[in-house]
Amino acid sequence: MTEVSSSVSEPADSDISLLKKLIDKGEYLKAYDLAVRFDTSLEPGTIELGKLHSITLSKLGMPEDAAALLESLRIPVKNDDWELEALLGSYYKKQWLRDRNSDRDLAGTLLRRSFLSYTRAIELGGDFWCAINASTLAKISGDTGTALMLAEQASEECWKVYGKTLTTSSFWIPATLGEAFLVREDFPSAIKWYRAARSHVGGNLGWLQSARSNAKLLLEVIRPDPETLNQVLDAIPRMRIALFAGHRLDEKGRASTRFPEDISDRVQSRLRKALVRLHVDMGIASAADGSDILFHETMQDMGKRTEVVLPYGIESFRKTIVDSVGENWGNRFDAVIRKADSIDVSSTGNYRQSHDFIHDFCSDYMLVSAVDCAISNDAELVPIVLWDGGGSGGKGGTADTVAKLLSAGLKPQWIKPGDFYGAGKQTGRMADLHPDGRDENVTPPTFPRIRPIVTICDNRSGFSEEGWIERAASLMSWIDSFCSTEDCVVLKNDIFHRGINLIFNRMDAAWTLASNFRKVADDFENCSLLIHAGVLVSMKTSLNGSRDSYCREAEEAITVCQAIRGPSRICTMQARALSGVAKSEKHSFRFRGTFDFNDGRSLKLYEFAV
């Protein structure tokens, strides 16, 4: 995806090492962001970078782009790089997986390409990784003889390495032996070696996903009894992602005790025991004072990956902490941010006050991001809450977040702060909670709300201003007709050079417009469409008869949409968050990269189909 702030440069050896480390740990988005900073031109020194860049593209759901990048590298390496051929095999396999149920002819071609790439890699000196992948594909294709021969070849190579390294061998030695025994349908031996591989994972969570994916493909073909199938899959554990939410510390003068600071150490001890018991590998949470910071500190002390999601910028968020509970918690916030593996911000506006609607949106953003992360990594999502059982303290509060989790079918592990200060039996029940209604249509005129933004840009070049004005009028006429039919309202609209920006009253109106726009794509050839979400503030002034309004994110949408090349349908994570988990699951999304702005802001972008 186009980036306006990054300039390409030559990678250093340390950059290559960091890329490999990030990929092994399963931090594909972070690896992608690093890879795109460098020049991937066809120079010998960038071949290694190109291969690593292609891995990040594939892991983020862009196997075609990954394959195209490697195809472009075949010429300078004279087609004698076995690793390049093996990677191509994996990317063709991913495309086959995507298309096997929709286009059998194309899927068959991709499966053959994948197998041939792996066998070509073996001819060029490729190791057991190439042999076991070719073996699995042969088994899937029904060529049992070739599958068994390649499985034996992979096993022989693994035994040679294992004989030298024993228990210090890499994850892939026992994992490959497990897969080779699975090809032979020797289930007890496969389970034994898959279990042995678990102790070699370390922090490289991406390895588990790859091993589990191949095992599932083989099990689809072999079709063992349900008990055996579950035993095999249980031997390759899924990554566990903790999604955490909890109360902030009680401010001075609070009428009733909920989370006094003097129980922090005991809460943290209980959190540690819960995280160990639940075998959590990664944690996602905000970073407010109290339970959020305690959660991140505990995860980081345990050497686990942590991701922070803030409702607005780091500096402003830190100030709210210090103003509320003092500098000590501000310093602890700083330490959490320094050690975090990633930091995401749901609203890019520079807000200085704590608004309920901003925190409400942040909880939606965090929930959708966590579900998306779990799906893309074939991981198990484990919600954990520190909650007193009381009613909602407002939109985006802990009770509201618990209700959203339950609405999404996710029952959280519940830690009660009252257990630590003798509050007596807490009577709140999760079943009594309901997410606060969004009430998207009725709102006081000056009340700020998160609203959907739709931007349409004409990417043609060489037409006159008169031509654009005529085209804009045609677009606006179509949009007016759409609004009348769908009974939706455009709260704000702007026409700019080669584009139209619209802010709707309802999120479903944005998705419906995108769906209908596809049907009239021939009338608006080369137009790109972007769906974003942002804070719309209606003002008390009116210079043209309608109430004036402001939305910073509308400017972001214009910048991103203008940078998109060719006709595309793109949305941001903010748009997905505003839809919520249930509605978001009705659409399909494919990650397309991040868009970086000159001031450090960034947006995650997804190609979508509705």
C-alpha positions as CSV (number, residue, x, y, z in Angstrom):
1,M,0.0,0.0,0.0
2,T,1.2,3.5,-0.8
3,E,3.0,5.2,2.0
4,V,3.6,9.0,2.0
5,S,6.2,9.2,4.8
6,S,8.6,6.3,4.0
7,S,11.6,6.5,1.7
8,V,13.3,3.4,0.4
9,S,16.8,2.6,1.6
10,E,19.3,-0.3,1.6
11,P,18.8,-2.9,4.3
12,A,21.6,-3.6,6.8
13,D,22.4,-7.1,8.1
14,S,20.7,-6.1,11.4
15,D,17.5,-5.3,9.5
16,I,17.6,-8.7,7.8
17,S,18.1,-10.4,11.2
18,L,15.2,-8.4,12.8
19,L,12.9,-9.4,9.9
20,K,13.7,-13.0,10.4
21,K,13.0,-12.7,14.1
22,L,9.7,-10.9,13.6
23,I,8.5,-13.5,11.1
24,D,9.5,-16.4,13.4
25,K,7.6,-14.8,16.3
26,G,4.5,-14.4,14.1
27,E,4.7,-10.6,14.1
28,Y,3.9,-10.4,10.4
29,L,2.5,-6.9,10.3
30,K,5.5,-5.5,12.1
31,A,7.8,-7.4,9.7
32,Y,5.8,-6.1,6.7
33,D,6.1,-2.5,7.9
34,L,9.9,-3.0,8.2
35,A,10.3,-4.7,4.8
36,V,8.5,-2.0,2.8
37,R,11.0,0.6,3.9
38,F,13.7,-0.9,1.8
39,D,14.4,-1.1,-1.9
40,T,13.3,-4.4,-3.4
41,S,14.9,-3.7,-6.8
42,L,16.6,-6.6,-8.5
43,E,20.0,-6.2,-6.9
44,P,21.8,-9.3,-5.6
45,G,22.1,-7.7,-2.2
46,T,18.3,-7.4,-1.9
47,I,17.5,-11.1,-2.8
48,E,17.3,-12.1,0.8
49,L,15.2,-9.1,1.7
50,G,12.9,-9.9,-1.2
51,K,12.3,-13.4,0.0
52,L,11.6,-12.1,3.6
53,H,9.3,-9.4,2.2
54,S,7.4,-12.1,0.2
55,I,6.9,-14.1,3.4
56,T,5.3,-11.1,5.2
57,L,3.0,-10.6,2.1
58,S,1.9,-14.2,2.1
59,K,1.3,-14.4,5.9
60,L,-0.8,-11.2,5.7
61,G,-3.1,-12.8,3.0
62,M,-1.4,-11.6,-0.2
63,P,0.0,-14.7,-1.8
64,E,-0.4,-13.4,-5.3
65,D,1.7,-10.3,-4.4
66,A,4.3,-12.6,-2.7
67,A,4.5,-14.9,-5.8
68,A,4.8,-11.9,-8.2
69,L,7.7,-10.5,-6.1
70,L,9.6,-13.8,-6.2
71,E,8.9,-14.3,-9.9
72,S,10.6,-10.9,-10.5
73,L,13.6,-12.2,-8.5
74,R,14.1,-15.4,-10.6
75,I,16.1,-13.6,-13.3
76,P,18.9,-12.1,-11.3
77,V,19.4,-15.3,-9.3
78,K,19.4,-17.4,-12.5
79,N,16.7,-19.7,-11.2
80,D,19.1,-21.7,-9.0
81,D,18.0,-20.5,-5.5
82,W,16.2,-23.5,-3.9
83,E,14.7,-21.4,-1.1
84,L,13.1,-19.1,-3.6
85,E,11.5,-22.0,-5.4
86,A,10.3,-23.5,-2.1
87,L,8.7,-20.1,-1.1
88,L,7.0,-20.0,-4.5
89,G,5.6,-23.4,-3.8
90,S,4.2,-22.2,-0.5
91,Y,2.5,-19.2,-2.1
92,Y,0.9,-21.2,-4.9
93,K,-0.3,-23.6,-2.1
94,K,-2.0,-20.7,-0.3
95,Q,-3.7,-19.6,-3.5
96,W,-4.9,-23.1,-4.0
97,L,-6.3,-23.2,-0.5
98,R,-8.2,-20.0,-1.2
99,D,-9.6,-21.1,-4.6
100,R,-10.1,-24.9,-4.2
101,N,-13.8,-24.6,-3.4
102,S,-14.7,-21.9,-5.9
103,D,-12.7,-22.6,-9.0
104,R,-11.6,-26.2,-9.4
105,D,-9.7,-25.7,-12.7
106,L,-7.6,-22.8,-11.3
107,A,-7.1,-24.6,-8.0
108,G,-5.8,-27.7,-9.9
109,T,-3.3,-25.5,-11.8
110,L,-2.1,-23.8,-8.6
111,L,-1.7,-27.2,-6.8
112,R,0.5,-28.5,-9.7
113,R,2.5,-25.3,-9.7
114,S,3.1,-25.6,-5.9
115,F,4.2,-29.3,-6.2
116,L,6.5,-28.5,-9.1
117,S,8.1,-25.6,-7.3
118,Y,8.8,-27.8,-4.2
119,T,10.3,-30.6,-6.3
120,R,12.4,-28.1,-8.3
121,A,13.6,-26.8,-4.9
122,I,14.6,-30.4,-4.0
123,E,16.6,-30.7,-7.2
124,L,18.4,-27.5,-6.4
125,G,19.5,-28.8,-3.0
126,G,16.5,-28.0,-0.9
127,D,16.2,-29.7,2.5
128,F,13.6,-31.7,4.4
129,W,11.2,-28.7,4.4
130,C,10.8,-29.0,0.6
131,A,10.5,-32.7,0.7
132,I,7.8,-32.8,3.4
133,N,5.7,-30.1,1.7
134,A,5.9,-31.9,-1.7
135,S,5.0,-35.1,0.1
136,T,1.9,-33.6,1.7
137,L,0.8,-32.1,-1.7
138,A,1.3,-35.5,-3.4
139,K,-0.9,-37.1,-0.7
140,I,-3.6,-34.5,-1.3
141,S,-3.4,-35.1,-5.1
142,G,-3.9,-38.9,-4.6
143,D,-0.3,-39.9,-5.6
144,T,0.3,-42.1,-2.5
145,G,3.5,-43.7,-3.9
146,T,5.2,-40.3,-4.5
147,A,4.0,-39.0,-1.1
148,L,5.5,-42.0,0.8
149,M,8.8,-41.7,-1.1
150,L,9.1,-38.0,-0.3
151,A,8.0,-38.5,3.3
152,E,10.8,-41.1,3.7
153,Q,13.3,-38.7,2.1
154,A,12.3,-35.9,4.5
155,S,12.5,-38.3,7.5
156,E,16.0,-39.5,6.6
157,E,17.2,-35.9,6.5
158,C,15.6,-35.1,9.8
159,W,17.1,-38.2,11.5
160,K,20.5,-37.2,10.4
161,V,20.1,-33.7,12.0
162,Y,18.4,-35.1,15.1
163,G,21.2,-37.6,15.6
164,K,23.6,-34.7,16.0
165,T,21.4,-32.2,17.9
166,L,18.9,-34.4,19.8
167,T,16.8,-32.3,22.2
168,T,18.5,-29.1,21.0
169,S,17.2,-29.5,17.4
170,S,14.9,-26.9,15.9
171,F,11.1,-27.0,16.1
172,W,11.0,-28.2,12.4
173,I,12.9,-31.5,13.0
174,P,10.3,-33.1,15.3
175,A,7.4,-31.2,13.5
176,T,8.5,-32.6,10.1
177,L,8.8,-36.1,11.5
178,G,5.3,-35.7,12.9
179,E,4.0,-34.7,9.4
180,A,5.9,-37.6,7.7
181,F,4.4,-40.1,10.0
182,L,1.0,-38.5,9.4
183,V,1.5,-39.0,5.6
184,R,2.1,-42.7,6.4
185,E,-1.1,-42.7,8.6
186,D,1.0,-43.8,11.6
187,F,-1.1,-41.7,14.0
188,P,0.6,-42.7,17.4
189,S,4.1,-41.8,16.0
190,A,2.7,-38.5,14.5
191,I,1.2,-37.5,17.8
192,K,4.4,-38.4,19.6
193,W,6.6,-36.2,17.4
194,Y,4.1,-33.3,17.2
195,R,4.1,-33.3,21.0
196,A,7.9,-33.3,21.1
197,A,7.9,-30.3,18.8
198,R,5.9,-28.2,21.3
199,S,8.9,-27.7,23.6
200,H,11.0,-26.2,20.8
201,V,8.6,-23.4,19.9
202,G,9.9,-20.7,22.2
203,G,8.3,-17.4,21.2
204,N,8.0,-18.4,17.5
205,L,4.3,-18.7,17.4
206,G,4.1,-18.6,13.7
207,W,5.6,-22.1,13.5
208,L,2.6,-23.6,15.3
209,Q,0.2,-22.2,12.8
210,S,2.2,-23.6,9.8
211,A,2.5,-27.1,11.3
212,R,-1.2,-27.2,12.3
213,S,-2.3,-26.0,8.9
214,N,-0.5,-28.8,7.1
215,A,-1.8,-31.4,9.5
216,K,-5.3,-30.2,9.0
217,L,-4.9,-30.6,5.2
218,L,-3.7,-34.2,5.6
219,L,-6.4,-35.1,8.0
220,E,-9.0,-33.8,5.5
221,V,-7.7,-36.4,3.0
222,I,-7.0,-39.3,5.4
223,R,-10.3,-38.9,7.2
224,P,-9.5,-40.7,10.5
225,D,-12.1,-41.3,13.2
226,P,-13.1,-38.2,15.2
227,E,-11.1,-39.3,18.3
228,T,-7.9,-39.8,16.4
229,L,-8.4,-36.5,14.5
230,N,-8.8,-34.6,17.8
231,Q,-5.7,-36.3,19.3
232,V,-3.6,-35.3,16.4
233,L,-4.7,-31.7,16.5
234,D,-4.5,-31.5,20.3
235,A,-0.8,-32.5,19.9
236,I,-0.2,-29.2,18.0
237,P,-1.6,-26.5,20.3
238,R,-3.2,-23.4,19.0
239,M,-1.8,-20.1,20.1
240,R,-3.8,-18.5,22.9
241,I,-4.5,-14.8,22.7
242,A,-5.8,-13.0,25.9
243,L,-8.1,-10.0,25.3
244,F,-8.2,-8.1,28.6
245,A,-10.4,-5.4,30.0
246,G,-10.8,-4.1,33.5
247,H,-11.4,-1.2,35.9
248,R,-9.2,1.8,36.4
249,L,-8.0,2.7,39.9
250,D,-10.5,4.5,42.1
251,E,-10.0,8.2,42.0
252,K,-9.9,10.2,45.2
253,G,-13.4,11.0,46.4
254,R,-15.1,8.0,44.7
255,A,-18.4,7.4,46.5
256,S,-18.0,3.5,46.6
257,T,-14.9,1.3,46.6
258,R,-14.3,-0.6,43.4
259,F,-10.5,-0.9,42.8
260,P,-8.4,0.7,45.5
261,E,-4.7,1.1,44.7
262,D,-3.6,-0.9,47.8
263,I,-4.9,-4.2,46.3
264,S,-2.8,-3.8,43.1
265,D,-0.1,-6.3,44.1
266,R,-2.7,-9.0,45.0
267,V,-4.6,-8.4,41.7
268,Q,-1.4,-8.7,39.8
269,S,-0.6,-12.0,41.6
270,R,-4.0,-13.4,40.7
271,L,-3.5,-12.2,37.1
272,R,-0.2,-14.1,36.8
273,K,-1.8,-17.3,38.1
274,A,-4.6,-17.0,35.6
275,L,-2.3,-16.3,32.7
276,V,-0.1,-19.3,33.6
277,R,-3.1,-21.6,34.0
278,L,-4.6,-20.5,30.7
279,H,-1.3,-20.9,28.8
280,V,-1.6,-17.5,27.2
281,D,0.9,-16.7,24.5
282,M,0.0,-13.1,23.7
283,G,-2.1,-10.3,25.2
284,I,-4.2,-7.4,23.8
285,A,-5.5,-4.6,26.1
286,S,-5.6,-0.9,26.5
287,A,-3.1,0.7,28.9
288,A,-5.1,2.7,31.5
289,D,-4.0,2.9,35.1
290,G,-5.0,0.0,37.3
291,S,-5.8,-3.4,35.7
292,D,-4.7,-2.7,32.1
293,I,-1.2,-1.7,33.2
294,L,-1.1,-4.6,35.7
295,F,-2.0,-7.0,32.8
296,H,0.7,-5.7,30.5
297,E,3.3,-5.7,33.2
298,T,2.5,-9.3,34.1
299,M,2.6,-10.5,30.4
300,Q,5.9,-8.6,29.8
301,D,7.5,-10.0,32.9
302,M,6.6,-13.5,31.6
303,G,8.3,-12.8,28.3
304,K,5.0,-12.8,26.4
305,R,4.0,-10.7,23.4
306,T,1.8,-7.6,24.2
307,E,-0.2,-5.3,22.0
308,V,-1.6,-2.0,23.3
309,V,-4.7,-0.4,21.9
310,L,-5.3,3.2,22.9
311,P,-8.4,5.4,22.3
312,Y,-6.2,8.3,21.3
313,G,-2.5,9.4,21.2
314,I,0.1,8.3,23.7
315,E,0.9,11.8,25.0
316,S,-2.7,12.7,25.7
317,F,-3.5,9.3,27.1
318,R,-0.6,9.5,29.6
319,K,-1.8,12.9,30.7
320,T,-5.2,11.5,31.7
321,I,-3.5,8.9,33.8
322,V,-1.2,11.3,35.6
323,D,-4.1,13.8,36.2
324,S,-6.2,11.0,37.7
325,V,-3.8,8.9,39.8
326,G,-0.4,10.5,39.7
327,E,3.0,10.4,38.1
328,N,3.9,6.9,39.4
329,W,1.3,5.3,37.2
330,G,2.4,7.6,34.3
331,N,5.9,6.1,34.7
332,R,4.5,2.6,34.7
333,F,2.5,3.4,31.6
334,D,5.8,4.6,29.9
335,A,7.5,1.3,30.7
336,V,4.5,-0.7,29.3
337,I,4.6,1.3,26.1
338,R,8.4,0.8,25.7
339,K,8.2,-2.9,26.1
340,A,5.0,-3.4,24.0
341,D,5.4,-5.3,20.7
342,S,2.9,-3.1,19.0
343,I,0.8,0.0,19.8
344,D,-2.4,0.8,17.9
345,V,-4.6,3.9,18.2
346,S,-8.3,3.6,17.4
347,S,-8.9,7.4,16.9
348,T,-6.1,9.5,15.4
349,G,-7.6,12.8,16.7
350,N,-5.5,14.6,19.3
351,Y,-8.1,14.5,22.1
352,R,-7.2,16.0,25.5
353,Q,-10.2,14.8,27.5
354,S,-11.7,11.4,28.2
355,H,-14.9,11.1,26.2
356,D,-17.1,8.0,26.6
357,F,-17.8,7.7,22.9
358,I,-14.0,7.5,22.2
359,H,-13.6,4.8,24.8
360,D,-16.6,2.9,23.4
361,F,-15.1,3.0,19.9
362,C,-11.7,1.8,21.3
363,S,-13.3,-1.2,22.9
364,D,-15.0,-2.1,19.6
365,Y,-11.7,-1.6,17.8
366,M,-9.8,-3.8,20.3
367,L,-12.4,-6.5,20.1
368,V,-12.6,-6.7,16.3
369,S,-8.7,-6.5,16.1
370,A,-8.4,-9.4,18.6
371,V,-10.9,-11.6,16.7
372,D,-9.2,-10.8,13.4
373,C,-5.8,-11.7,14.9
374,A,-7.2,-15.0,16.3
375,I,-8.7,-16.0,13.0
376,S,-5.6,-15.1,10.9
377,N,-3.4,-17.1,13.3
378,D,-5.7,-20.0,13.8
379,A,-5.5,-19.0,17.5
380,E,-7.9,-19.3,20.4
381,L,-9.2,-16.1,21.9
382,V,-9.3,-16.0,25.7
383,P,-11.2,-12.9,27.1
384,I,-10.3,-12.0,30.7
385,V,-11.9,-9.2,32.7
386,L,-11.4,-7.6,36.1
387,W,-14.9,-6.5,36.8
388,D,-16.8,-5.7,40.0
389,G,-20.1,-7.1,38.6
390,G,-21.7,-3.6,38.6
391,G,-23.6,-1.9,35.9
392,S,-22.1,0.1,33.1
393,G,-20.0,3.1,34.1
394,G,-20.7,4.5,30.6
395,K,-20.0,3.5,27.0
396,G,-16.7,1.8,26.7
397,G,-16.6,0.9,30.4
398,T,-15.7,-2.6,31.7
399,A,-19.4,-3.7,32.0
400,D,-20.1,-2.5,28.5
401,T,-17.1,-4.4,27.2
402,V,-18.2,-7.6,29.0
403,A,-21.6,-7.2,27.3
404,K,-20.0,-6.8,23.9
405,L,-18.0,-10.0,24.5
406,L,-21.1,-11.9,25.5
407,S,-22.9,-10.6,22.5
408,A,-20.1,-11.9,20.3
409,G,-20.3,-15.3,21.9
410,L,-17.2,-14.9,24.0
411,K,-17.6,-15.6,27.8
412,P,-14.7,-14.1,29.6
413,Q,-12.7,-15.4,32.6
414,W,-13.9,-13.2,35.5
415,I,-11.6,-11.8,38.2
416,K,-13.5,-9.8,40.9
417,P,-11.7,-7.0,42.6
418,G,-14.0,-7.2,45.6
419,D,-12.4,-10.5,46.5
420,F,-9.3,-8.6,47.6
421,Y,-10.8,-6.1,50.0
422,G,-13.7,-7.9,51.6
423,A,-16.5,-6.4,49.6
424,G,-18.7,-9.3,50.3
425,K,-20.5,-11.4,47.7
426,Q,-20.8,-9.5,44.4
427,T,-24.1,-10.0,42.9
428,G,-23.7,-8.8,39.3
429,R,-24.3,-11.4,36.6
430,M,-22.9,-11.4,33.1
431,A,-26.3,-12.6,31.8
432,D,-27.9,-9.4,32.9
433,L,-25.7,-7.3,30.7
434,H,-26.6,-5.9,27.3
435,P,-24.3,-3.7,25.1
436,D,-25.4,-0.1,25.1
437,G,-27.4,0.8,22.0
438,R,-25.7,2.9,19.5
439,D,-28.8,5.0,18.6
440,E,-27.3,5.9,15.3
441,N,-30.1,8.1,14.0
442,V,-31.0,10.3,17.0
443,T,-28.4,12.4,18.6
444,P,-28.2,16.0,20.0
445,P,-26.9,18.4,17.3
446,T,-23.6,19.2,19.0
447,F,-22.9,15.7,20.4
448,P,-19.8,14.1,18.8
449,R,-20.3,10.6,17.4
450,I,-18.2,8.0,15.5
451,R,-19.7,8.0,12.0
452,P,-18.9,6.1,8.8
453,I,-17.0,7.9,6.1
454,V,-17.2,6.9,2.4
455,T,-14.8,8.5,0.0
456,I,-14.9,7.9,-3.8
457,C,-12.0,9.0,-6.0
458,D,-11.7,9.1,-9.8
459,N,-8.3,7.8,-10.7
460,R,-8.3,8.7,-14.3
461,S,-5.8,11.3,-15.6
462,G,-5.9,13.8,-18.4
463,F,-9.6,15.0,-18.1
464,S,-10.6,18.6,-17.9
465,E,-12.2,20.3,-15.0
466,E,-15.5,20.4,-16.9
467,G,-15.2,16.6,-17.4
468,W,-14.7,16.1,-13.6
469,I,-17.6,18.4,-12.7
470,E,-19.9,16.5,-15.1
471,R,-18.7,13.2,-13.6
472,A,-19.1,14.5,-10.0
473,A,-22.7,15.6,-10.8
474,S,-23.4,12.1,-12.1
475,L,-22.0,10.5,-8.9
476,M,-23.9,12.8,-6.7
477,S,-27.2,12.1,-8.5
478,W,-26.6,8.4,-8.1
479,I,-25.8,8.9,-4.3
480,D,-29.0,11.0,-3.9
481,S,-31.0,8.2,-5.5
482,F,-29.3,5.6,-3.3
483,C,-30.1,7.6,-0.1
484,S,-33.7,7.9,-1.0
485,T,-34.0,4.2,-1.7
486,E,-32.1,3.1,1.5
487,D,-33.6,5.7,3.8
488,C,-30.2,6.9,5.0
489,V,-28.9,10.4,5.6
490,V,-25.7,12.1,4.5
491,L,-24.7,14.2,7.5
492,K,-21.8,15.9,5.7
493,N,-20.5,15.9,2.1
494,D,-17.6,17.5,0.3
495,I,-16.6,17.6,-3.4
496,F,-12.9,17.9,-3.9
497,H,-10.5,17.5,-6.9
498,R,-11.4,14.1,-8.4
499,G,-13.4,12.9,-5.4
500,I,-16.4,13.0,-3.2
501,N,-16.4,12.6,0.6
502,L,-19.6,11.5,2.5
503,I,-20.3,11.0,6.1
504,F,-23.4,8.8,6.8
505,N,-25.7,8.4,9.8
506,R,-25.4,4.6,9.8
507,M,-22.6,2.1,9.2
508,D,-24.8,-0.3,7.3
509,A,-25.5,2.5,4.8
510,A,-21.8,2.6,4.0
511,W,-21.6,-1.1,3.3
512,T,-24.8,-1.1,1.3
513,L,-23.5,1.8,-0.8
514,A,-20.3,-0.1,-1.5
515,S,-22.2,-3.1,-2.6
516,N,-24.5,-1.1,-4.9
517,F,-21.5,0.9,-6.2
518,R,-20.0,-2.4,-7.5
519,K,-23.1,-3.0,-9.5
520,V,-22.7,0.3,-11.4
521,A,-18.9,0.1,-11.6
522,D,-19.0,0.3,-15.4
523,D,-20.6,3.8,-15.1
524,F,-17.7,4.9,-12.8
525,E,-14.8,3.1,-14.3
526,N,-11.4,3.5,-12.4
527,C,-13.1,4.9,-9.3
528,S,-11.7,3.7,-6.0
529,L,-13.9,3.6,-2.9
530,L,-12.7,3.8,0.7
531,I,-14.7,3.2,3.9
532,H,-13.3,4.8,7.1
533,A,-14.8,6.0,10.4
534,G,-14.2,9.0,12.5
535,V,-15.5,11.6,15.0
536,L,-18.1,13.9,13.6
537,V,-18.6,17.1,15.7
538,S,-21.6,19.2,14.9
539,M,-21.1,22.9,15.8
540,K,-23.5,25.6,16.9
541,T,-22.6,27.8,13.9
542,S,-24.2,27.8,10.5
543,L,-22.8,29.7,7.6
544,N,-24.9,28.3,4.8
545,G,-28.2,27.3,6.4
546,S,-27.1,23.9,7.6
547,R,-25.2,23.2,10.8
548,D,-21.4,23.4,10.4
549,S,-19.4,20.3,11.3
550,Y,-15.9,19.0,11.6
551,C,-14.3,15.5,11.1
552,R,-10.5,15.2,11.0
553,E,-10.7,11.6,9.8
554,A,-12.5,12.8,6.7
555,E,-9.2,14.4,5.6
556,E,-7.4,11.1,6.2
557,A,-9.9,9.3,4.0
558,I,-9.3,11.7,1.2
559,T,-5.5,11.3,1.4
560,V,-5.7,7.5,1.4
561,C,-8.2,7.2,-1.3
562,Q,-6.3,9.6,-3.6
563,A,-3.2,7.4,-3.2
564,I,-5.0,4.2,-4.2
565,R,-4.1,3.1,-7.7
566,G,-6.8,1.7,-9.9
567,P,-10.4,0.7,-9.0
568,S,-10.3,-0.7,-5.5
569,R,-12.7,-1.3,-2.6
570,I,-10.8,-0.6,0.6
571,C,-11.7,-0.1,4.3
572,T,-9.9,0.7,7.5
573,M,-9.8,-1.2,10.7
574,Q,-11.8,1.8,12.1
575,A,-14.6,1.0,9.7
576,R,-14.6,-2.7,10.7
577,A,-14.6,-1.7,14.4
578,L,-17.7,0.5,13.9
579,S,-19.5,-2.4,12.3
580,G,-18.8,-4.6,15.4
581,V,-17.7,-8.3,15.4
582,A,-21.1,-9.8,14.3
583,K,-21.6,-7.5,11.3
584,S,-17.9,-7.5,10.3
585,E,-18.0,-11.3,10.0
586,K,-20.6,-11.0,7.2
587,H,-18.0,-9.5,4.9
588,S,-14.7,-10.8,3.8
589,F,-11.5,-8.9,4.3
590,R,-8.0,-9.2,3.0
591,F,-5.2,-7.2,4.6
592,R,-3.5,-4.8,2.1
593,G,-1.0,-3.0,4.2
594,T,-0.7,0.1,6.3
595,F,-0.8,3.7,5.2
596,D,1.6,5.9,7.0
597,F,1.2,9.7,7.3
598,N,3.9,12.2,7.6
599,D,3.1,13.0,11.3
600,G,3.4,9.3,12.4
601,R,-0.2,8.3,12.2
602,S,-1.0,5.1,10.4
603,L,-4.1,3.2,9.2
604,K,-4.5,-0.6,8.6
605,L,-6.2,-1.1,5.2
606,Y,-8.2,-4.1,4.0
607,E,-9.7,-5.0,0.7
608,F,-13.3,-6.1,1.2
609,A,-16.2,-7.8,-0.4
610,V,-19.8,-7.3,0.7
